[in-house]
Amino acid sequence: MTATTASRPPAASPDEPKSKLTGRQIAARAAVLFAIAFCVVMWIYAFVFASDKPLAQLDDSSWSERAEQICQVRDDLLDVNAGETILVSNGTPEDVGAAVRDATDIIEDTLNEVLAVRPTSARDIRLVSEWESLYRTYIADRRDVEQRLLAGNAVELNETTLNGSPVSLTIGDFTKHNRMKSCQVPAGR
């Protein structure tokens, strides 16, 4: 067996100059270096400089604490309303509609009480106003169902959607980030 050297290109000697890069090679290398640098800067920003505070979190935690206390009372009232409804209702749409009306009155009165005091910063006021708008939409949805039930139609709550999800999910996100769990939309009431 003899080794063939014809299939291998001759090795460049250390003294020979390297061939110049083409414009495409330079552009490709520059793009790769830029992408790597961008990723490094992005991760440094994310881990060192970016805030980990949720966008919907209020600065005024005392406002959230007050709202939570009010909503805890609301939940107790809704439980009483649900218990009374079970005792006196025969399950007709009209009876269910009356129970929905009473519960929605409690929800709306509670929202009005929570919003009687507004937070102080412009950012917090904007966030609470957005939350209020969503909650008012939810209440309007309940009022629509209430009227149809009182008219004798067997219907279910169809919530307005926001970006493909029920509005109650966005309301719940706000309450979760602000430690106002009791102020979520009351499920099943």
N, C-alpha and C positions, 0 to 999 in steps of 0.2 A: 504494500500500500504506500502510495506516495501522496503527500499533502499537496493540495493545489492551492496556489496563492492567487490565482487569476480571478476568483470569485469575490475576493475582498478588495475594497479600495485601499490604496496605500495610506498608511497612517500619516497624519500631518506632523511634521516636525515642529518642535517648540519654537523654532525661529521663524517659521512661516507666518505671515500675517493672516488673520481670520478674514473671511469674506464679510462685506458690509451687509447690514440688515436692510431688507426692502422696506418700503413705506408701509405695506400691509403688516409686516412683522412688528414694526415700531408701533403702529396704531393698536394692534392686538395686545401687545405687552402693556401699553399705556392703559388700555381699557381694563385689563385684568388688575393692574396695580391700583387704578382708581376704585374699582369695585371692592378690592380688599381694604383699602384705606377707608372707604365709605362705611363698610361693615364694622370696622374697628371703632370708628368715631361714633356710629349709631349705638353700639353696645356700651361704650364708655358713657355716653349720654344717658342711656336707659338705666344703667346700674349706679351711676354717681350723681347725676344732676336732675333727672326726672322725678317728679313727685309721685309717690305711691298712693296719694289720696284719691279716692274715686271722684269722678267729675260731678256727680250729683250730691256729694256730701256737703252739708251746710257748715259754715264756720261757727255759727251760733248754736252750740250744743244745748244751751238752756231752752231754746225754742223747741227743739226736738224732745227734750225731757218733758216739757209741759204738754206737748201734743200727745205723747205716749200716755201720760196720766189721764188725759181726757178720753182718749180712745179706749183705755181699759174700762172705764165706766160705760162707754158705748157698748162694748162687747158684752158686759153684764146685762145691759138693757135688752140687747138683741137676744140673749139667751132666755130672758124672761118672756119676751115677745114670742119666741119660737115655742116655749113651753105652753103658753096660753093658747097659741094657735092649735097645737095638738089636742088640747082639751076641748075646744069649742068647734073645731072645723070638721066638716064631713067630707073634705077633700074635693069639693067642687071647684071649678076655676074661679068662681066668684069669691069663695072663702080664701083660696090661695092668694087671689088678687088683693084682698083686704089685708092679709098678713104681709104681703110684699109692700103694700102702701105704708103700713105701720113701720115696718123695718126701714124702708127708704126714708121715711120722715126722721127716724132716729139717726140714720147715717148722715142725712143732710144737715140736721141740727148740730150734730157733732162737728162736721166739717166747718160750719159757720162759727162754732165756738173756738175751734182750733185757729181759724184764720182771723179771729177778732183781734189777735195780737200778731203783728208781723215782725219778722226778723229785722235787724238794723242795717246790714250791709246791702249794697245794690245787687251784688251777686246772689246773696241769699234770697232777696226779695224776688229776683228773676226766677230762681229755681223753685221757690214756693209757688209763685204764680203759675208756672208751667204745671206743677203737680196739681194745683187747684183746678186748672183747666181740664186736665185729664180726669180728675175725680168728678167734676161737673158733667163731663161727657158720660162717665159711667152711671151717674145718677140719672141722667136723661134716658139712658138705655133702660134702666130699671123702671122709670116712670112709663115708658112706652109699653113694656111688658105688663106693668100693673094695669094700665088702661085696657089692654086687650084681654087680660084675665078677668077683670071686672065686667067686661062685656060678654063673658061666658066662653071665650076661646081658650082652649088648652094650648098654651105656648110656653117656650123656654126662653131664657135670657140669651140674646145674641148680642154680644158686646161689639162695640166699635173696635176695629183693628188699627194698629199703628205699626207700620213696617211689617205687616203680615202676622202680628201677634195681638192677642186681646189687650186692650188698654190696661186691664188690671195687672198685667205683668210689669208694665212700666211703672205703674203706681207702686207695686210691690218692691221694685228695684230701689225706688226713692226711699221708701220706708225702711228697707233693709240697711241701706248705707247710712241712714240717720238714726238707727236704733229706735225706730218707731214701729215695732212689729205689730202692735195692736191696731195701728192705723192702716194696715193693709185692707184691701177690699174683703169684706166678710164673706167667706165662701159658704154657700149653701144657706144663706139666711135671707 
